[in-house]
Structure formats: C-alpha cells, structure tokens
C-alpha cells in the first residue's frame, strides 16, 4: 500500500496475516453436576462424560478450522484435586493439536490454581505453553515463517487471587495481533467471586488487540471499535453443569477471526453435549393434567430439536391463570406431573430429561361471581372499581396514602397522579394483586 507523506511516497507496513484462533475457558473437566436429582443411569452417565466430550468438540473445532493457535483462559479443572482422568484427557487434546502444528496457551484460574493444585502431568508436548503465576509470560506465534501473533498470560498461584492482574499486561513491540489470556472478574460481575477484579479501562490501557478472558460463565463480547480498542471476550463455560440461569442454553467456544492483521469477529460455536433449558408454559388454555402433560411433552420435543442432536435437561415454570391452578395446588401435584412426563419422554440419545416443574400459576378470578358474594372480597372489588373510574376518588386516595406514609408512597405516586391513564392502570394492577390475596385461590 502506498501512502503519500509530504512530498515523499513511502511503503507502509504490508497488511498482516489472515487466520483464526480458538478461545475457550472454564472447561471444569470431569466436574460434578449440581442441583439435578433422581437421575437414571443414561442421564447420569451422559452428564459425567459431557465436560470431557465438550472439550473434545473444541479440539475438533480447532482442527477443522485450521486454527493458528488455541487459548484456554482458566478453570480447566473444577478443583485443586483436578482428577486424573480430566488431566490425562486434557493432555491428550493438547497433544493432538500440537501434532497438527497448533500451539496451545493455558492459564489456570481460581478453581485450579498452580501452587495448591496437584498436577499429574510432568511434561507437555512442544507447542503447549502453561503460563506460570510469577509474571506475565509472552510467546510469539509463527505461521509460514512470519510472527502473526504474540500471546501473553498469567496463572493464579492460589484460589483467592484478589490482585488486579490485568495491570501487569502491556503491549510489547512486535508484529501481529497481541492477545492477553486472563481469568478475571470484569466490572464486578455478580454471582462470581471477585478474583482478579478489573475494569474495561484497565484492559484497554494494555493496548492489546484481544483479551481472552475466563471466569464468568455467561458469554459476553465487547467488540473492538478500531485501532487501540481491544476485543474483550468471555466465551462462557464449555459445558453447562447446573440448571441455574448462567448455565442455561448453548455453551461452547469462540473462533476469533483475524483479517489482514486485525481482529474483526468473535464467532461463538456451540460445543456442549447436554443443554440445560428453562421453559415457560402458560396454563390459560389447558383444561386438565393430561392436556398439561401433552403440552409440556411437545415443548420438550421442540427443545430437543432446537438443540441439534444434543440432549436437554428441562425445567418448566407454569404461569398464568387458569382452571389448572386448583389441580396444581394439590399436595405433590407438580412432582407427580414430572414423573409422568419422564415416562412419556424419550430416554434414548438425544434425551429429554425433566428435572423440575415450578408452579407459579394463579387461580381464575371471576369478578362477576365475586360481586354477588357480598363478602369482604366483593366490597374490596366495588371500592377498587369505583376508585378506578372516578378521577376525584383516585386523587383523594393518592393524597391519603402520601400523607399517611410519605416514604412508601411519594416516590411511587410521583408523576403518576397527574397522568389519568397510568394512574387508572396502576389502580387496576393493585386491584388484581389485592383480589389475589383475598380471593385468588378459590377453586
Ligand atoms: Mn473461575
């Protein structure tokens, strides 16, 4: 490329290389699964193998895409004990990549710190770099005799690593893309321990091109916007291991695309084997338990289809108002429904395993019937409807509430009292809530 500078014309740097690399984190190999119960052997076996098989899929992905290198950003193992099988399996995967000319770069995190962790591996194949915990290590990656990237990283020495390790990274001189590998808690992510806490600005200050992060199990990508602004990526864990929200839906790894020496895409690829999903099932149009079981079984089949050959573990939340509420409120009814669902669902691979039903349904409130009852609920309804229809009554209600409990009501009613439509809606919502508590559960 020619660029004029003043009256001179000089050759600018030749455009950089185009290639991809694979970024994974939080493999938690051979991890125990949490909060799933009463598993039949098929499901228990599948879960036991899932984290190892997910790792195999990531290795296959790197081979298929002919990745320039592979990075793993910590928590390869679930605990300092690590587990022999997990270590041998991990070693085998990296050895396979090395034999195909794909180098690997590994850091350890809070689950598998290097000084307290037990290692069954005395030596790694050439091409595998396990970064130590003393200082940030730097390794150049060559392709076709040209340095296309420099990867730097640091491991945790111990579990409670509270130092902001990001501050130890900086861009060295050298061609190609600069990649930082770190296990850290970016911007105080809740639900995860505050190990190696750092801010976006801390990461930007190092002037790297790509931050390969680990620790947070929910996938997150902060795209670089141009020169000097890095891509910051959490690929999420590679295989979910419990039904909680951060573990739901597809899990896997990220393929990072570098074009002409610039990172321009971080492509998520699902590599998980068993998926945890939560389904919401409104009950309004369901007449009885057989209809509910049929509906849930259909929703389960849809999820298995969407999981593209993977098995799924399902939780369902039953919501809305309907006749079914009274049935579900009977002792043991949700549990019995789950057992029935397990029987009608497939237990071949890929399977659909029903873990739990949560009943969040409400009864139907027939206001017409309620009006004729002549009880407290009927009086409450009459008062509420009168207030809702009459702007003067609403204003009186608001004034009364604010004078009685200004702390509780001023902020809520501020700005609503002058807006007829919003105020009427608020009264309607309050009416429903109030009727629920005095009449909602009538069968
Ligand atoms: Mn972690």
Boltz pocket constraint, residues with backbone or C-beta under 6 A from the ligand:
constraints:
  - pocket:
      binder: B
      contacts: [[A, 75], [A, 109], [A, 110], [A, 111], [A, 183], [A, 214], [A, 215], [A, 216]]
      max_distance: 6.0
